Amino acid sequence: MQVISRKFRWFLLALTMGASTLAHAQGKLGFDRNDYPGDAAMRAGKSRFAFTGYWLNNPPGETGNTWVGKRAIIRGMGYGFLILWNGKLDPQIKAAAKRGVKPEMLGKREGIAAVAAAKREGFPAGAVIFLDLEEGGRLLEEQRAYTLGWTEAVAAAGYTPGAYCSGRPVDEGGGVHITTAEDISTWVKKLKLHDVVLWVAQDACAPVGPAPGCVLNAPKLSDSGTPNATVWQFAQSPQRKDITASCAKTYASDGECYVPEMPGVHLDLNVSNSPDPSRGR
């Protein structure tokens, strides 16, 4: 009887450890959007989301940044962070080069500015700052110089460089496919630079890609198609109809992605194995 009891205790211990490991490995849901949705919506959304995007400068297409000064409030609600810096598009990088500012120097300047903004917002040293790269595929030479200039400047200033970039394969012909995430990782390794944390955007649904659409259960991060991704953005607002036809019913009738806790607030959805991917708390 004593032996059976001991075995039973070991069984319970193993079961508990297994459940703990499973809970630890389970993906955490987060969201990002250009505009701050308001304190009330943020409080309501915390019951579903572990982390939120947080812009340090004007988001793409915006003339202002409504996230500025909100870190303490958001942190107090219990959220983790995805800290974002809106990067330059290729035409902007080329225009700066014509004015005599080389792409690498432009990247360094903006990396220093991103760190300064992170410090003003109260984010701790070592936090991951993601450079928002809106253009996909293999980086052009000037894009690569700008991006790696930015990541190295962020690392030199005591923060951790990251990149929000495409994880969707682009067919270059001849059987060659490349994602922006793969291209960045390849060059970082080749040039022996500081590691870059990857937040990949891959919202294409089957049979084009692995995304489940605008769903409320966190998919597995490992299904993103980028093995070394820390964050996977699997749904965007508005949906891109050309790559989300098979999961169109998961989006609202207006093509946006919503959750019940935040009615009327369209979101991009993300998954990570960390409740605070930027270590910004």
C-alpha positions, 0 to 999 in steps of 0.5 A: 500500500505504501508503494502504491501511494508513493507511485501515485504521488509521483504520478500526481507530481508528473501530471502537475509538471506536465500541466505547468509546462503546457501552460508555460508554452501556451501562446499569449494573445496580443494586439496592435493598432495605429491609434490608442483605443482609449483607457476604457477599451484597454481595460476591457481588452485586458481580459483577453490580451496579454500584450499590446503594441506601443508606438514610439513615433508616428505610426504609418500614415499618421501625422501624430502619435496617440500612444505617447505618455500612455506606458504607465497607464497601460503597465498598470493594467497589466499589459506587456508590450511590443515597442515599435518604431516606424521605419523609413520606406525605400523611397524615403531612404533613397531621397535621404541619400540624394540629400547626402545622408547615406542609408546606414547613417540614416538608420543609425540616426533613427536608431538613436532617436528610437532609444531616446524615445523609449527612454522618455516613455520609461521603457527599461534598458534592454527592452526590445524595440521593433523597427517597423518595416512595411515593405516585404521580400528581400531587402534592397541594398539601401534598405539593408544598410538602413535596417542594420544601421538602425539595429546596431545603433539600438544595440550600442545604446543598450537596448535590444533590436527587433524587426517587424517584418514580412514572414510571407515567402516571395517567389524570386523565380527558379525555385527560390523563395525568400521572406524579409525575416529570413533575409535579415537573419542571414545578413545578421549572421553573415556580418556577425552583428547583434541578434535581431528579434523577429516579429513576423507578419504572415496573415495569409490563410490556407492554401497560401499560408498558415494563418487562421484568420481573425480567431480568438484562440491563440495559434501556435507560434511555431506554425508561423513559418518562421522558426526563430520568430518571437511574435507572429502577427496572424491577422490584420485589419483590414483583411487582405482579401487576396490572401484571406479568402479561405478564412474570410468568415472569421473577419467582420462584414466590413473586413476588419478584425474585432474582439467582443471585449472591444466593440468597434475597435479594429485590431491586428492580432498577434501571438507570442510565447511571452506575455511581454515580448519587448520586455517593456514592463 
